[in-house]
Amino acid sequence: MTDVARVAGVSAQTVSRALAGHPNVQEKTRAKVLAAVEQLGYRKNNAARVLSSGRSRTIGVVTLQTSFYSRTALTHGIERAAQEAGYAVSAATTASLDTSAIESAMLRLADQHVEGMILAVPLIHVSRQIEQLTGAVPTITVDGSRTSATEVVAVDQSLAARLATRHLLDLGHETVWHVAGPRAWLDASSRSQGWRAVLEGEGRVVPPELEGDWSPESGYRNGLILGRIPDVTAVFVASDEMAFGVIRALHELGRRVPDDISVVGVDDIALAEYCSPSLTTVAQPFAEMGALAVAHLMRYIADPDAAMEPASVEPSLVVRASTAPARRV
């Protein structure tokens, strides 16, 4: 800053005011300062800004190390909304859902003096360390799990399952099989509960639940099982990526989608519209969810003592070519 002041022919205090947008700095002076900044390649020192103001203007996001579309899309939504709010985003990834791994990711963000955190991973076990961190740093969770200090922003996953299951029953299928996500994920368990509730409420047989790990490979393995069961006519799969694997397996076994078996996924990822057949799915508004999480966090940062209700985003059914009325024998 001293170098900028020397080149611009003003005081260091004037440089500070000009860069901060102070109204008392004349436009001619501000232009001289900005020209000196460009000439010298000056960049604001974030560490110095934290020391002087106590504000980092940065939020942290804890997410799983994965290529799954849903996590990537959610992170993009958070980054876009944070940028619009004048905040940078620092991401800390974890290779597992182990409590110690999540603790480590949160500690890395806390060491960067983030003003708030968004946890995009399920908290299977809440340790004392996690309780302390969420008590010290305003924190939002986005999958329904929480500590005593976190606020929640989530998609209604039970509704997503009910929409998918109801759609298949309305097409005349006697029951609906389910390929669930990992039991450790609250998203997966909520979808399973919604699927089961619809079938039980209609007095339908509830088939054995199959489990995947969100990957297309796990969908494929379960599809090989489903394709060998003659009575299967409808399947609700807990993610689009697993649904692609299910459809591939059914095709290899000679079971046509949707003529023989209807398939519904969850997420509405970009490929869902362009696979063959195009996938009927329950769309999750990831960009809206990211924006809502950031807005919630901004209010929490501004007033940590404010009472805030958990926020929920509703999914929507997108009907495409992978579902059809049940065949009458």
Backbone hydrogen bonds in HBPLUS format (Angstrom, degrees):
<---DONOR---> <-ACCEPTOR-->    atom                        ^
c    i                          cat <-CA-CA->   ^        H-A-AA   ^      H-
h    n   atom  resd res      DA  || num        DHA   H-A  angle D-A-AA Bond
n    s   type  num  typ     dist DA aas  dist angle  dist       angle   num
A0005-ALA N   A0001-MET O   2.95 MM   4  6.19 159.3  2.00 146.2 151.8     1
A0006-ARG N   A0002-THR O   2.97 MM   4  6.23 152.9  2.05 145.3 152.4     2
A0007-VAL N   A0003-ASP O   3.05 MM   4  6.31 163.8  2.08 152.5 155.8     3
A0008-ALA N   A0004-VAL O   2.89 MM   4  6.02 159.1  1.93 153.2 159.5     4
A0009-GLY N   A0005-ALA O   2.85 MM   4  5.76 123.4  2.18 137.7 150.9     5
A0010-VAL N   A0005-ALA O   3.02 MM   5  5.03 151.9  2.10 141.1 146.5     6
A0014-THR N   A0011-SER O   3.12 MM   3  5.18 121.4  2.48  95.1 109.0     7
A0015-VAL N   A0011-SER O   3.10 MM   4  6.50 152.2  2.18 146.2 153.9     8
A0016-SER N   A0012-ALA O   3.00 MM   4  6.31 159.1  2.04 149.5 154.3     9
A0017-ARG N   A0013-GLN O   3.00 MM   4  6.28 158.5  2.05 146.3 151.9    10
A0018-ALA N   A0014-THR O   2.83 MM   4  5.98 158.0  1.88 149.5 155.9    11
A0019-LEU N   A0015-VAL O   2.98 MM   4  6.17 162.9  2.01 154.4 158.1    12
A0020-ALA N   A0016-SER O   3.06 MM   4  6.15 136.0  2.26 137.6 149.5    13
A0022-HIS N   A0017-ARG O   2.93 MM   5  5.12 167.8  1.95 158.3 154.9    14
A0021-GLY N   A0018-ALA O   3.23 MM   3  5.27 158.5  2.28 100.1 106.5    15
A0025-VAL N   A0022-HIS O   3.37 MM   3  5.99 168.2  2.38 119.5 121.1    16
A0029-THR N   A0026-GLN O   3.06 MM   3  5.25 116.2  2.49  99.5 114.4    17
A0030-ARG N   A0026-GLN O   2.84 MM   4  6.17 161.5  1.87 156.3 162.4    18
A0031-ALA N   A0027-GLU O   2.91 MM   4  6.03 155.3  1.97 145.4 151.4    19
A0032-LYS N   A0028-LYS O   3.17 MM   4  6.43 149.7  2.27 139.1 146.6    20
A0033-VAL N   A0029-THR O   3.01 MM   4  6.33 156.3  2.06 151.5 157.9    21
A0034-LEU N   A0030-ARG O   2.91 MM   4  6.18 164.5  1.93 153.9 157.8    22
A0035-ALA N   A0031-ALA O   2.94 MM   4  6.07 150.0  2.03 143.3 151.5    23
A0036-ALA N   A0032-LYS O   3.03 MM   4  6.27 151.9  2.11 142.8 150.1    24
A0037-VAL N   A0033-VAL O   2.87 MM   4  6.16 151.2  1.95 148.8 157.7    25
A0038-GLU N   A0034-LEU O   2.98 MM   4  6.21 159.5  2.03 145.5 149.9    26
A0039-GLN N   A0035-ALA O   2.95 MM   4  6.14 156.0  2.01 143.4 150.5    27
A0040-LEU N   A0036-ALA O   2.97 MM   4  6.11 155.1  2.04 147.5 153.0    28
A0041-GLY N   A0037-VAL O   2.89 MM   4  5.84 120.0  2.25 138.8 154.1    29
A0042-TYR N   A0037-VAL O   3.06 MM   5  5.06 153.2  2.13 144.0 147.6    30
A0049-ARG N   A0045-ASN O   2.94 MM   4  6.24 153.4  2.01 150.0 158.5    31
A0050-VAL N   A0046-ASN O   2.93 MM   4  6.21 154.0  2.00 149.9 155.9    32
A0051-LEU N   A0047-ALA O   3.10 MM   4  6.38 159.3  2.15 145.4 150.6    33
A0052-SER N   A0048-ALA O   2.92 MM   4  6.15 156.7  1.97 151.4 157.6    34
A0053-SER N   A0049-ARG O   2.85 MM   4  5.82 159.6  1.90 151.5 156.8    35
A0054-GLY N   A0050-VAL O   2.68 MM   4  4.69 141.2  1.82 128.1 138.3    36
A0088-ALA N   A0057-ARG O   2.92 MM  31  6.36 160.5  1.95 151.2 153.7    37
A0115-GLU N   A0058-THR O   2.80 MM  57  5.99 164.2  1.83 178.0 174.3    38
A0059-ILE N   A0088-ALA O   2.96 MM  29  6.39 159.8  2.00 157.5 159.4    39
A0090-SER N   A0059-ILE O   2.90 MM  31  6.26 161.0  1.94 156.1 161.9    40
A0060-GLY N   A0116-GLY O   2.88 MM  56  6.29 165.8  1.90 154.1 157.3    41
A0118-ILE N   A0060-GLY O   2.81 MM  58  6.24 146.4  1.92 149.3 160.2    42
A0061-VAL N   A0090-SER O   2.90 MM  29  6.28 147.9  2.01 150.3 155.1    43
A0092-ALA N   A0061-VAL O   2.86 MM  31  6.16 163.8  1.89 162.6 163.9    44
A0062-VAL N   A0118-ILE O   2.99 MM  56  6.39 159.5  2.03 156.0 161.9    45
A0120-ALA N   A0062-VAL O   2.80 MM  58  5.72 158.2  1.85 158.9 166.2    46
A0063-THR N   A0092-ALA O   3.17 MM  29  6.51 153.2  2.24 141.2 148.7    47
A0094-THR N   A0063-THR O   2.94 MM  31  6.34 140.3  2.10 147.7 158.7    48
A0065-GLN N   A0094-THR O   2.92 MM  29  5.65 158.0  1.96 143.5 141.5    49
A0072-THR N   A0068-PHE O   3.36 MM   4  6.64 165.9  2.38 153.2 157.3    50
A0073-ALA N   A0069-TYR O   2.80 MM   4  5.95 170.0  1.81 167.3 169.6    51
A0074-LEU N   A0070-SER O   3.02 MM   4  6.10 157.1  2.07 143.2 149.5    52
A0075-THR N   A0071-ARG O   3.00 MM   4  6.17 160.4  2.04 145.9 151.1    53
A0076-HIS N   A0072-THR O   3.00 MM   4  6.27 156.8  2.06 149.9 156.1    54
A0077-GLY N   A0073-ALA O   3.04 MM   4  6.29 154.9  2.11 145.0 151.6    55
A0078-ILE N   A0074-LEU O   2.98 MM   4  6.31 152.0  2.06 149.7 157.3    56
A0079-GLU N   A0075-THR O   2.90 MM   4  6.16 165.3  1.92 154.4 158.0    57
A0080-ARG N   A0076-HIS O   2.96 MM   4  6.14 162.7  1.99 152.1 156.4    58
A0081-ALA N   A0077-GLY O   3.12 MM   4  6.24 165.2  2.14 144.9 148.9    59
A0082-ALA N   A0078-ILE O   2.85 MM   4  5.97 159.5  1.89 154.1 160.4    60
A0083-GLN N   A0079-GLU O   2.99 MM   4  6.08 160.1  2.03 147.0 152.0    61
A0084-GLU N   A0080-ARG O   3.15 MM   4  6.41 156.2  2.21 144.2 150.3    62
A0085-ALA N   A0081-ALA O   3.09 MM   4  6.34 134.1  2.31 137.0 149.4    63
A0085-ALA N   A0082-ALA O   2.99 MM   3  4.97 127.3  2.28  94.2 108.9    64
A0087-TYR N   A0082-ALA O   2.82 MM   5  5.02 168.3  1.83 145.1 142.4    65
A0086-GLY N   A0083-GLN O   3.00 MM   3  5.02 158.6  2.05 103.6 109.9    66
A0101-ALA N   A0098-ASP O   3.02 MM   3  5.29 123.7  2.35 104.2 118.6    67
A0102-ILE N   A0098-ASP O   3.10 MM   4  6.48 156.5  2.16 157.4 164.2    68
A0103-GLU N   A0099-THR O   2.91 MM   4  6.13 159.7  1.95 152.2 158.5    69
A0104-SER N   A0100-SER O   2.99 MM   4  6.13 157.2  2.04 141.5 147.1    70
A0105-ALA N   A0101-ALA O   3.12 MM   4  6.39 157.3  2.18 144.3 149.5    71
A0106-MET N   A0102-ILE O   2.99 MM   4  6.22 162.1  2.02 153.3 157.9    72
A0107-LEU N   A0103-GLU O   2.86 MM   4  6.10 156.1  1.91 153.1 160.2    73
A0108-ARG N   A0104-SER O   3.02 MM   4  6.27 152.1  2.10 146.4 153.4    74
A0109-LEU N   A0105-ALA O   3.23 MM   4  6.55 152.9  2.31 144.0 150.5    75
A0110-ALA N   A0106-MET O   2.90 MM   4  6.18 158.4  1.95 150.2 156.8    76
A0111-ASP N   A0107-LEU O   2.91 MM   4  6.08 152.3  1.98 148.6 155.2    77
A0112-GLN N   A0109-LEU O   2.96 MM   3  5.13 141.9  2.10 101.2 112.9    78
A0113-HIS N   A0110-ALA O   2.97 MM   3  5.14 158.9  2.01 110.5 114.6    79
A0117-MET N   A0138-PRO O   2.82 MM  21  6.33 151.5  1.90 153.8 163.1    80
A0140-ILE N   A0117-MET O   2.84 MM  23  6.29 155.2  1.91 151.3 158.8    81
A0119-LEU N   A0140-ILE O   2.75 MM  21  6.16 162.1  1.78 162.4 168.2    82
A0142-VAL N   A0119-LEU O   3.20 MM  23  6.40 149.6  2.30 168.3 160.8    83
A0131-GLU N   A0127-SER O   2.99 MM   4  6.28 159.5  2.03 149.1 155.1    84
A0132-GLN N   A0128-ARG O   2.93 MM   4  6.17 156.7  1.99 147.7 153.7    85
A0133-LEU N   A0129-GLN O   2.95 MM   4  6.21 158.8  2.00 149.4 155.1    86
A0134-THR N   A0130-ILE O   2.93 MM   4  6.10 169.7  1.94 155.7 158.0    87
A0135-GLY N   A0131-GLU O   2.96 MM   4  6.02 131.9  2.19 137.0 150.2    88
A0136-ALA N   A0132-GLN O   3.00 MM   4  6.20 134.7  2.21 140.3 151.6    89
A0136-ALA N   A0133-LEU O   3.14 MM   3  5.12 129.6  2.41  94.1 107.1    90
A0137-VAL N   A0133-LEU O   2.87 MM   4  5.98 153.2  1.94 154.4 161.3    91
A0151-GLU N   A0139-THR O   3.03 MM  12  6.47 157.1  2.09 149.7 156.4    92
A0141-THR N   A0151-GLU O   2.83 MM  10  6.28 157.3  1.88 161.8 169.6    93
A0153-VAL N   A0141-THR O   2.85 MM  12  6.14 163.6  1.88 167.2 172.9    94
A0311-ALA N   A0152-VAL O   2.93 MM 159  6.33 156.1  1.98 156.9 156.3    95
A0154-ALA N   A0311-ALA O   2.94 MM 157  6.42 157.1  1.99 153.4 159.7    96
A0313-VAL N   A0154-ALA O   2.82 MM 159  6.18 148.2  1.92 140.6 149.8    97
A0157-GLN N   A0155-VAL O   2.86 MM   2  5.64 111.7  2.33 116.8  99.6    98
A0156-ASP N   A0313-VAL O   3.11 MM 157  6.25 154.2  2.18 154.3 156.2    99
A0160-ALA N   A0156-ASP O   3.17 MM   4  6.57 150.1  2.26 142.6 151.1   100
A0161-ALA N   A0157-GLN O   3.15 MM   4  6.45 157.6  2.20 146.3 150.3   101
A0162-ARG N   A0158-SER O   2.95 MM   4  6.23 155.7  2.01 146.4 153.9   102
A0163-LEU N   A0159-LEU O   2.85 MM   4  6.05 158.1  1.90 156.3 160.9   103
A0164-ALA N   A0160-ALA O   3.17 MM   4  6.41 162.8  2.20 146.5 150.6   104
A0165-THR N   A0161-ALA O   2.90 MM   4  6.05 171.8  1.91 156.4 158.9   105
A0166-ARG N   A0162-ARG O   2.87 MM   4  5.78 161.9  1.90 144.4 150.4   106
A0167-HIS N   A0163-LEU O   3.03 MM   4  6.07 154.2  2.10 140.9 148.0   107
A0168-LEU N   A0164-ALA O   3.22 MM   4  6.52 156.8  2.28 146.2 151.3   108
A0169-LEU N   A0165-THR O   2.99 MM   4  6.29 159.8  2.04 152.5 158.3   109
A0170-ASP N   A0166-ARG O   2.84 MM   4  5.98 156.9  1.89 150.8 157.5   110
A0171-LEU N   A0168-LEU O   3.18 MM   3  5.15 137.5  2.37  93.8 105.7   111
A0173-HIS N   A0168-LEU O   3.45 MM   5  6.11 161.8  2.49 152.1 148.7   112
A0172-GLY N   A0169-LEU O   2.89 MM   3  5.26 158.7  1.94 112.7 117.8   113
A0326-ALA N   A0171-LEU O   2.95 MM 155  6.13 158.1  1.99 142.7 146.5   114
A0177-TRP N   A0234-ALA O   2.95 MM  57  6.21 169.9  1.96 151.9 148.5   115
A0236-PHE N   A0177-TRP O   2.79 MM  59  6.13 168.0  1.81 159.6 160.1   116
A0210-LEU N   A0178-HIS O   3.07 MM  32  6.23 169.0  2.08 172.6 169.1   117
A0179-VAL N   A0236-PHE O   3.02 MM  57  6.43 155.3  2.08 146.1 153.0   118
A0238-ALA N   A0179-VAL O   2.91 MM  59  6.08 159.9  1.95 174.7 171.9   119
A0180-ALA N   A0210-LEU O   2.74 MM  30  5.99 165.1  1.76 154.5 149.6   120
A0212-GLY N   A0180-ALA O   2.75 MM  32  5.93 157.9  1.80 153.4 159.3   121
A0185-TRP N   A0182-PRO O   3.03 MM   3  5.76 160.2  2.07 122.2 127.7   122
A0189-SER N   A0185-TRP O   3.10 MM   4  6.48 163.8  2.12 153.0 157.0   123
A0190-SER N   A0186-LEU O   2.87 MM   4  5.93 156.8  1.92 150.3 156.4   124
A0191-ARG N   A0187-ASP O   3.06 MM   4  6.27 153.7  2.13 145.2 152.0   125
A0192-SER N   A0188-ALA O   2.97 MM   4  6.23 158.0  2.02 150.1 156.5   126
A0193-GLN N   A0189-SER O   2.97 MM   4  6.16 155.9  2.03 144.1 150.3   127
A0194-GLY N   A0190-SER O   3.01 MM   4  6.23 155.5  2.07 145.0 151.2   128
A0195-TRP N   A0191-ARG O   2.96 MM   4  6.17 164.0  1.98 153.3 157.1   129
A0196-ARG N   A0192-SER O   2.98 MM   4  6.14 167.7  2.00 151.8 155.1   130
A0197-ALA N   A0193-GLN O   2.90 MM   4  5.99 154.9  1.96 144.5 151.9   131
A0198-VAL N   A0194-GLY O   3.21 MM   4  6.41 156.0  2.27 147.6 151.9   132
A0199-LEU N   A0195-TRP O   3.27 MM   4  6.57 169.5  2.29 152.3 154.6   133
A0200-GLU N   A0196-ARG O   2.89 MM   4  6.05 170.9  1.90 158.5 161.4   134
A0201-GLY N   A0197-ALA O   2.86 MM   4  5.84 152.8  1.93 139.8 148.4   135
A0202-GLU N   A0198-VAL O   3.05 MM   4  6.23 135.5  2.25 142.5 153.2   136
A0202-GLU N   A0199-LEU O   3.20 MM   3  5.21 132.3  2.44  95.0 107.4   137
A0204-ARG N   A0199-LEU O   2.87 MM   5  5.05 162.3  1.90 155.8 151.6   138
A0203-GLY N   A0200-GLU O   3.04 MM   3  4.94 156.0  2.10 100.5 108.0   139
A0219-GLY N   A0215-SER O   3.22 MM   4  6.58 150.8  2.31 144.7 153.0   140
A0220-TYR N   A0216-PRO O   2.84 MM   4  6.12 152.4  1.91 150.7 158.5   141
A0221-ARG N   A0217-GLU O   3.01 MM   4  6.33 159.1  2.05 150.2 154.7   142
A0222-ASN N   A0218-SER O   3.11 MM   4  6.29 160.3  2.15 143.2 148.2   143
A0223-GLY N   A0219-GLY O   2.77 MM   4  5.92 144.1  1.90 143.9 155.3   144
A0224-LEU N   A0220-TYR O   3.02 MM   4  6.32 143.9  2.15 148.6 156.6   145
A0225-ILE N   A0222-ASN O   3.09 MM   3  5.11 127.4  2.38  94.2 107.9   146
A0226-LEU N   A0222-ASN O   2.93 MM   4  6.27 168.4  1.94 155.9 157.9   147
A0227-GLY N   A0223-GLY O   2.83 MM   4  5.82 160.3  1.87 148.0 153.5   148
A0228-ARG N   A0225-ILE O   3.18 MM   3  5.57 151.7  2.26 108.3 116.4   149
A0229-ILE N   A0226-LEU O   3.05 MM   3  5.39 166.6  2.07 115.5 118.6   150
A0232-VAL N   A0229-ILE O   3.16 MM   3  5.83 165.9  2.18 123.9 128.2   151
A0262-SER N   A0233-THR O   2.86 MM  29  6.18 161.7  1.89 139.9 138.6   152
A0235-VAL N   A0262-SER O   2.83 MM  27  6.21 152.2  1.90 156.1 165.4   153
A0264-VAL N   A0235-VAL O   3.01 MM  29  6.44 153.1  2.08 160.6 167.9   154
A0237-VAL N   A0264-VAL O   2.77 MM  27  5.99 179.0  1.77 175.8 175.4   155
A0243-ALA N   A0239-SER O   2.99 MM   4  6.21 149.4  2.08 142.7 152.4   156
A0240-ASP N   A0266-VAL O   2.88 MM  26  5.27 130.9  2.12 153.4 140.7   157
A0244-PHE N   A0240-ASP O   2.92 MM   4  6.30 146.3  2.03 154.8 162.6   158
A0246-VAL N   A0242-MET O   2.98 MM   4  6.35 153.2  2.06 150.1 158.0   159
A0247-ILE N   A0243-ALA O   2.93 MM   4  6.18 167.3  1.94 157.1 159.0   160
A0248-ARG N   A0244-PHE O   3.01 MM   4  6.24 156.5  2.07 146.7 153.2   161
A0249-ALA N   A0245-GLY O   3.08 MM   4  6.32 162.5  2.11 149.5 153.5   162
A0250-LEU N   A0246-VAL O   2.94 MM   4  6.22 162.7  1.97 155.9 160.8   163
A0251-HIS N   A0247-ILE O   2.95 MM   4  6.11 157.1  2.00 148.5 154.6   164
A0252-GLU N   A0248-ARG O   3.05 MM   4  6.36 156.8  2.10 148.3 154.3   165
A0253-LEU N   A0249-ALA O   3.08 MM   4  6.35 139.6  2.25 143.7 154.7   166
A0253-LEU N   A0250-LEU O   3.16 MM   3  5.10 126.5  2.46  92.7 106.7   167
A0255-ARG N   A0250-LEU O   2.82 MM   5  4.98 152.5  1.89 157.2 150.7   168
A0254-GLY N   A0251-HIS O   3.06 MM   3  5.12 160.2  2.10 104.9 110.5   169
A0260-ASP N   A0256-ARG O   2.76 MM   4  5.02 151.4  1.84 127.5 137.4   170
A0261-ILE N   A0256-ARG O   3.03 MM   5  6.37 155.8  2.09 159.7 164.8   171
A0263-VAL N   A0322-SER O   2.95 MM  59  5.60 160.5  1.99 141.4 145.9   172
A0265-GLY N   A0280-THR O   2.97 MM  15  6.46 157.9  2.02 143.6 148.8   173
A0282-VAL N   A0265-GLY O   3.09 MM  17  6.39 137.8  2.28 119.1 129.0   174
A0267-ASP N   A0282-VAL O   2.78 MM  15  5.77 177.3  1.78 150.6 149.7   175
A0284-GLN N   A0267-ASP O   3.31 MM  17  5.02 165.4  2.33 115.7 111.9   176
A0272-ALA N   A0269-ILE O   3.00 MM   3  5.53 151.2  2.08 117.0 125.6   177
A0274-TYR N   A0271-LEU O   2.96 MM   3  5.24 140.3  2.12 107.5 119.4   178
A0275-CYS N   A0271-LEU O   3.05 MM   4  6.10 121.5  2.40 161.2 174.3   179
A0279-LEU N   A0272-ALA O   2.82 MM   7  5.07 163.1  1.85 153.5 153.3   180
A0281-THR N   A0318-VAL O   2.99 MM  37  5.37 154.1  2.06 148.2 153.8   181
A0318-VAL N   A0281-THR O   2.75 MM  37  5.37 166.1  1.77 177.2 177.4   182
A0283-ALA N   A0316-SER O   2.69 MM  33  5.26 142.5  1.82 174.6 161.7   183
A0316-SER N   A0283-ALA O   3.17 MM  33  5.26 152.5  2.25 136.4 144.7   184
A0286-PHE N   A0284-GLN O   2.87 MM   2  5.72 124.4  2.18 115.4  98.8   185
A0289-MET N   A0285-PRO O   2.85 MM   4  6.06 155.4  1.91 153.5 161.7   186
A0290-GLY N   A0286-PHE O   2.84 MM   4  6.07 160.2  1.88 152.3 156.8   187
A0291-ALA N   A0287-ALA O   2.98 MM   4  6.19 161.5  2.01 148.6 153.6   188
A0292-LEU N   A0288-GLU O   2.86 MM   4  6.02 156.8  1.91 147.3 154.0   189
A0293-ALA N   A0289-MET O   2.90 MM   4  6.09 155.3  1.96 147.8 154.5   190
A0294-VAL N   A0290-GLY O   3.04 MM   4  6.28 159.0  2.08 148.1 153.2   191
A0295-ALA N   A0291-ALA O   2.91 MM   4  6.13 164.6  1.94 150.2 154.8   192
A0296-HIS N   A0292-LEU O   2.88 MM   4  5.99 159.8  1.92 147.9 153.6   193
A0297-LEU N   A0293-ALA O   2.91 MM   4  6.09 153.8  1.97 142.4 150.2   194
A0298-MET N   A0294-VAL O   2.82 MM   4  6.08 153.3  1.89 153.7 160.8   195
A0299-ARG N   A0295-ALA O   3.18 MM   4  6.46 157.5  2.23 145.9 150.7   196
A0300-TYR N   A0296-HIS O   3.01 MM   4  6.26 150.9  2.10 143.3 152.2   197
A0301-ILE N   A0297-LEU O   2.81 MM   4  6.04 156.2  1.86 153.6 159.3   198
A0302-ALA N   A0298-MET O   3.01 MM   4  6.20 159.2  2.05 144.9 150.6   199
A0303-ASP N   A0299-ARG O   2.99 MM   4  6.16 147.4  2.10 142.6 150.9   200
A0306-ALA N   A0303-ASP O   3.00 MM   3  5.46 166.5  2.02 119.0 123.4   201
